[in-house]
Amino acid sequence: MGTSITTWENVSAYFTFADNPMMLMLFTLGVVGIVAGLIRFIMKHEKEAFENHK
């Protein structure tokens, strides 16, 4: 992984979007959505598998 930074002198911060509250909120909401969807999918799968096992 390459970088265009050749020296760290006088660098106060190097962020991609960590200083932008709106982007952090969108990223957080995206992660929460993905996790919630995954949990919902797993619950549906387990329920169907348990019903098929009976």
N, C-alpha and C positions, 0 to 999 in steps of 0.2 A: 504494500500500500504506500504510494508515494505522497509527498506533500510539497507544496511550493514554499514552505517556510524553511529558510536556511539558517536563521539565528533566532534565539528567544530573548534577545536583549530588548528592553523597553516594551515587552508584551505584557499588557495588563489582563487580557482575557482572550480566549480563542474558543468561541462557541459557534455552533451552526444555527440554532434557533433557541438556545436556552435562555436568552435574554428577552424573548418575546412571549409575554403571557398568553396571547391569543393562540400561538402555535403550540405552546405547552398544553393548553386546555384542549385543543383539537386532537393532539396526540394522545392525551389521557382519555378522552372520550372514545377515540378509536380503539385503544387497548381495552377499555371497559366493554365496548361493544363486541369485540372479538372474543373476550373471555366469557361474556354472558352467552353469546351464540354457541360457543363450544360447550359450555355447561348444559345448555338447553338441548343440543344435539346428543350429548352423552346420555342425558336423562331419557330422551326419546328412545334411543337405541337400547338402553338397559331395560326399559319398560317393555318394548317389543320382544326382546330376547327372553325376558322372564315369562311373558305370555306364551311364546312359542314353546317354552320348556315344559309348560303344564300339560 
